[in-house]
């Protein structure tokens, strides 16, 4: 397991990339489902920018609580 430290600072914007298992190209066929799932997350955050591609997503998030980032993902 990695032995790295996370540095959280309130107000920062965080860049997150998520990739599908085995890079299966399913995301663009399910954009409405992805949008709904992002709205239903119980942790509060603002999506500053995002791109949904066939097999991965890039998001710039501004969470209300920086310690929620691992749970948002």
C-alpha positions in Angstrom: 0.0 0.0 0.0 1.2 3.5 -0.8 2.5 5.6 2.1 1.6 9.0 0.9 0.0 11.9 2.7 -3.0 13.8 1.6 -2.9 17.6 2.0 -6.3 19.2 2.3 -6.9 22.9 2.2 -10.3 24.4 2.3 -11.4 26.1 -0.9 -9.1 24.3 -3.2 -10.3 22.8 -6.5 -9.4 19.1 -7.0 -8.8 17.3 -10.3 -10.1 13.8 -10.4 -10.0 11.2 -13.2 -12.0 8.0 -13.1 -11.6 5.2 -15.6 -13.9 2.3 -16.4 -12.8 -1.3 -15.7 -10.7 -2.5 -18.6 -11.4 0.8 -20.3 -14.8 -0.5 -21.5 -16.3 2.4 -23.6 -19.7 2.7 -21.8 -19.8 6.2 -20.4 -21.0 8.2 -23.3 -24.0 5.8 -23.8 -25.0 6.5 -20.2 -24.5 10.2 -19.7 -27.9 10.8 -18.2 -27.3 8.1 -15.6 -23.9 9.6 -14.7 -25.4 13.1 -14.3 -28.1 11.7 -12.0 -25.6 9.7 -9.9 -23.5 12.8 -9.4 -26.5 14.7 -8.1 -27.4 12.0 -5.6 -24.1 11.9 -3.8 -24.6 12.7 -0.1 -21.4 14.7 0.1 -21.6 18.3 -1.0 -19.4 19.6 -3.8 -19.5 21.9 -6.8 -18.5 20.6 -10.3 -16.4 23.4 -11.7 -15.7 21.6 -15.0 -15.9 18.1 -16.3 -15.5 16.0 -19.4 -17.2 12.6 -20.0 -15.4 10.5 -22.6 -16.2 6.9 -23.6 -14.0 5.2 -21.0 -13.0 7.9 -18.5 -14.2 11.0 -16.8 -12.2 14.2 -15.8 -13.7 16.4 -13.1 -12.7 19.6 -11.4 -14.5 19.6 -8.0 -14.7 22.1 -5.2 -15.9 20.1 -2.2 -17.4 21.9 0.8 -15.3 19.6 3.1 -11.9 18.6 1.6 -11.9 15.4 3.7 -15.0 14.2 1.7 -12.9 13.7 -1.5 -12.2 10.0 -1.0 -15.9 9.4 -0.3 -17.0 11.4 -3.3 -14.9 9.2 -5.6 
